[in-house]
Amino acid sequence: MRVVIIRAGKVAIGARLLETPTAERIWAALPIHAEARMWGREV
């Protein structure tokens, strides 16, 4: 079982990826970086 760390600002959480085809595709795509922008109070 693989473990990933998801970070958002100062918050971090660990997640375990099960042995599934979907989890394998997620693992292969890592690292994933994204940026959110605010528009008023909406993301």
Sine and cosine of phi, psi and omega as CSV:
sin_phi,cos_phi,sin_psi,cos_psi,sin_omega,cos_omega
0.00,0.00,0.73,-0.68,-0.02,-1.00
-0.99,-0.11,0.49,-0.87,0.00,-1.00
-0.87,-0.50,0.70,-0.71,0.07,-1.00
-0.86,-0.52,0.44,-0.90,0.08,-1.00
-0.93,-0.36,0.80,-0.60,0.03,-1.00
-0.96,-0.29,0.83,-0.55,-0.03,-1.00
-0.88,-0.48,0.67,-0.74,0.09,-1.00
-0.62,-0.79,0.97,-0.24,-0.07,-1.00
0.90,0.43,-0.82,-0.57,-0.01,-1.00
-1.00,-0.02,0.02,1.00,-0.05,-1.00
-0.98,-0.17,0.69,-0.73,0.06,-1.00
-0.68,-0.74,0.61,-0.79,0.02,-1.00
-0.61,-0.79,0.59,-0.81,0.04,-1.00
-1.00,-0.05,0.52,-0.85,0.04,-1.00
-0.64,-0.77,0.61,-0.79,0.05,-1.00
-0.99,-0.16,0.72,-0.69,0.06,-1.00
-0.99,-0.13,0.83,-0.55,0.06,-1.00
-0.95,0.31,0.19,-0.98,0.01,-1.00
-1.00,0.04,0.98,0.21,0.03,-1.00
-0.78,-0.62,0.34,-0.94,0.05,-1.00
-0.85,0.53,-0.63,0.78,0.00,-1.00
-0.90,0.43,-0.70,0.71,0.01,-1.00
-0.89,0.45,-0.61,0.79,0.04,-1.00
-0.89,0.45,-0.63,0.78,0.01,-1.00
-0.94,0.34,-0.62,0.79,0.07,-1.00
-0.89,0.46,-0.73,0.68,-0.01,-1.00
-0.86,0.51,-0.67,0.74,-0.02,-1.00
-0.92,0.40,-0.45,0.90,-0.03,-1.00
-1.00,0.07,-0.19,0.98,-0.05,-1.00
-0.95,0.31,0.50,-0.86,0.01,1.00
-0.99,0.14,0.55,-0.84,0.04,-1.00
-0.93,-0.36,0.80,-0.60,0.02,-1.00
-0.86,-0.50,0.68,-0.74,0.03,-1.00
-0.57,-0.82,0.34,-0.94,0.02,-1.00
-0.71,-0.70,0.74,-0.67,0.03,-1.00
-0.98,-0.22,0.58,-0.81,0.03,-1.00
-0.88,-0.47,0.59,-0.80,0.00,-1.00
-1.00,-0.09,0.62,-0.79,0.12,-0.99
-0.76,-0.65,0.99,-0.14,-0.15,-0.99
0.93,0.36,-0.86,-0.51,0.05,-1.00
-0.97,-0.25,0.15,0.99,-0.01,-1.00
-0.97,-0.23,0.51,-0.86,0.06,-1.00
-0.99,-0.14,0.00,0.00,0.00,0.00
